[in-house]
């Protein structure tokens, strides 16, 4: 949404012209060259550009089988949609202004999940779940309307119980990010409630306890902070941050 296409489109047009010029001079030779050219043309305007991009990425994979196969699938889907045909891999999403994200029209009979895996694409069920997650409401926006941590905790508990039918994003990452927003606002007591709740929601996630430990130390609750960091390290023995802080505290 932040891209200024009036500026970017002419630049992309120049890049595409330059690619064709280099191609005619025989200066595009390696797999990486062809992959980069595919990236440029897959941001084109029509099925002609997408067709060229598809040829480029196919050549890149021919020269090096380890080339980004996901890009081949994404360009294929774009090319099909540009000709008013359904995509087959499930890489393309669309959102009209003021509406929700949707998976672009799709023919699910051509490619199966095993083939998607070969192209580094998630199973169709996970793709559909991702669309749902893309449309989840923001807990930060909810908090900005209520400015009540009590109401926030009530909402989070209610939404977590709804599982994959929740309307708000109550993922571990989202709660952790919201907690740090509160820390930056110097609302440490409120942040602590969020970090504690996150560790209860996701008791096997090392990062939730790492964040909880940090908040506890900011509140001068050293003993509880140490215990939180120990729990984080127990869940992830490779957590260098927790190891470092525990060594400093001891």
Protein Blocks (a to p, Z undefined) as FASTA:
>chain_A
ZZcfklmmmmmmmmmmmmmmmmmnopafbfklmmmmmmmmmmmmbfklmmmmmmmmmmmm
mmomkbcfklmmmmmmmmmmmnopacfkopaccddehiacddddddfklpcfklmmmnop
acfklmmmmmmmmmpccfklmmmmnopaklmmmmmmmmmmnmmmbfbdcbfklmmmmmmm
mmmnopaklmmmmmmmmmmmmmmbmklmmmmmmmmmmnopaklmmmmmmmmmmmmmmlmk
lmmmmmmmZZ
